């Protein structure tokens, strides 16, 4: 019994390592340039074992998207511990700014993946990438709604589009300071939004 539990735990840990490695490598190299061997090497798993968990590269891409969703959910759960919705939004932007070096080298993990997958004629993985971005939009809209601001979905779109734009420009120009400067503009915009009246 203990042996089978231990094997199950090892298999679960190996799958988790492969999923996390897929998210990292696909972000850094893109789908087309990434091989299963690249992901196996990053996860420190023999390449033959990859096929036991994932039969195709598309399954690994799907796993990477699940990893992005899980990371986003963890992030928003931590942000939700802050009492003020404006503080949650400010902390989100602060996190984007902290990731400026990564954004300058590789762009936004989900945004770059969505763009690359959209170019492919096969499958629906681009729609799944869009679902991760939609999740962030919905969370941001909820914050703007909690601030009693009009058109919360539009404000969320402005916020997330600002992030996608600044990470794209930082990556294209290989300039992390783009994230810092544009992030500061977004923070100033958040601060300029009206405060909801208190009863």
Buried (B, 14 or more C-beta within 10 A) or exposed (E): EEEEEEEEEEEEEBBEBBBBBBBBBBBBBBBEEBEBEBBBBBBEBEBEBBEEBBEEBBBBBBBBBBBBBEBBEEBBEEBEEBEEBBBBBBBBBEEBBEBBEBBBEBBBBBBBBBBBBEEEEEEEBBEBBBBBBEBBBEBBBBBBBBBEBEEBEEBBBBBBEBBBBBBBBBBEEEBBEBBBBBBEEBBEBBEEEEEEEEE
